[in-house]
Amino acid sequence: MKLNLKEIFKIFILSIGIFLFVLDLFIINVSLPSIQHSLQLSNSKTQWIIILYIIGYASLLISAGNAGVTFGRKKLYLLGMIGFTLASLICGISTNIYMLLGGRLLQGISSGLMVPQGISLITILFENQQKRTMALGIYGSFAGLASVLGQFLGGILPDQNWIAESWRLIFLVNIPIGILAIIMTLYLIPKDIVNSKQKILFKEMIQVFLLLIFLIYPLIVGPELQWPWWNIVLLIISIGLLILFIKKQKTLFHQQSPTFIDFSLFQNQVFNLGLFAALAYYMVQDAYFIINSNYLQNFRGFTPTMTGIAFVYQGIGYVFASVIASRLVNKIGRLVVLIGLSIMIIGLGAHLIIFDQPEINVNQIHFLFFFYGLGCGTVLPSLMTLALRDLNQSLIGVGSALYLTVQQLSICLGIAFIVGFYLNHSDQLFLNFSQISSAYGYSTLASIILLFIVGYVINRLFTTTKSN
């Protein structure tokens, strides 16, 4: 059974949401040094450009599905697309860091609204299982394309010389895409049935957002300020408030009251281990792009364009490996993930060797990034499948939302700890290397340790599965 042209067009429209979200998640990695130099930003303010985007997205992710049922998925998809387009304009014309950060936060919140609605609308519009599978496959390919294109455009656009401060193009490029998506959604996507009885926990959503800000803030500014006493106190208070929030939610759950988190998920040991593996893995994932982009441009003479092209090779390796891994994960899941982790660990070690040369060979960098991308593409698609594999069918939806939320928060923690260490560490040489700074060396070593932890947890996960 084939998809007709009208059905393909609907999939295209509903895939623009995930495309824009992933595009702006990756496009910023390569262009971040250009933005920092242009606006003369401190390290901590530079990190917030990414973190606010992710927190805005993550704080809405768990409740976005229920919100779509209550207010209408099409309506929220449109609202999210309008918000994202407007936010991209604010980022593109921002005259100071606070305007830029406000725009990035609005981009993240808008993404948290539109991304879950896009995939929900696809599952509703395609009732036939075969067509739905094909539609979701196309939807997923848009996310993969956006990750590769984002790295490329993040390098190419800041190097344009026909416009002043050309880094602004990485945001302005979203506007025509967003406007086109808004118009097509209005006229081509049918309205869906709403259920006004579905309860939305607005208070809890705001609490989670504020708790995440209070937790991440001291982690970001601490290294830059040499950890003053008030910063440590703020971190302790934020952790305490987070614990109290979780305890209160757990009490409400046992009282069978509506809660932000479905605690029955944590009765599944495989899911718990899968979340922990994701926590360790995604701390490495985004930090890798930010650190290597910064290092190549600020210390090894690469232009943004050269850096963007190099990361395209990483994206090609990722897409190639993910296609193969997705077919094998249900048969030999542990072996697939462990092979991918081994490739990533070897790749990070090879980074230290190749970057230690006085002159870096561009072809070596391209092959190195492609090789590392093979590891990422093998591991990343498999982790979520393994984490959700033993959940009851009724819990798959909430389990997926919680997993994706942990994924985004892990990226924030990776930026806070690994990238924060890299940006604020001394410029002394790393061990006996002649060209590698201690900042780059120790942050890479931290990533390797975290990947070993992922491997250990994956082994535990399969041991738990067998014992069950």
Secondary structure as UniProt FT lines:
FT   HELIX           5..39
FT   HELIX           43..71
FT   HELIX           73..93
FT   HELIX           97..125
FT   HELIX           129..156
FT   HELIX           157..159
FT   TURN            164..165
FT   HELIX           166..168
FT   HELIX           169..172
FT   HELIX           174..188
FT   TURN            196..197
FT   HELIX           202..224
FT   TURN            225..226
FT   HELIX           229..254
FT   TURN            255..256
FT   HELIX           263..267
FT   HELIX           269..299
FT   HELIX           304..355
FT   HELIX           362..388
FT   TURN            389..390
FT   HELIX           393..395
FT   HELIX           396..414
FT   HELIX           415..419
FT   HELIX           420..424
FT   TURN            431..432
FT   HELIX           438..467
//
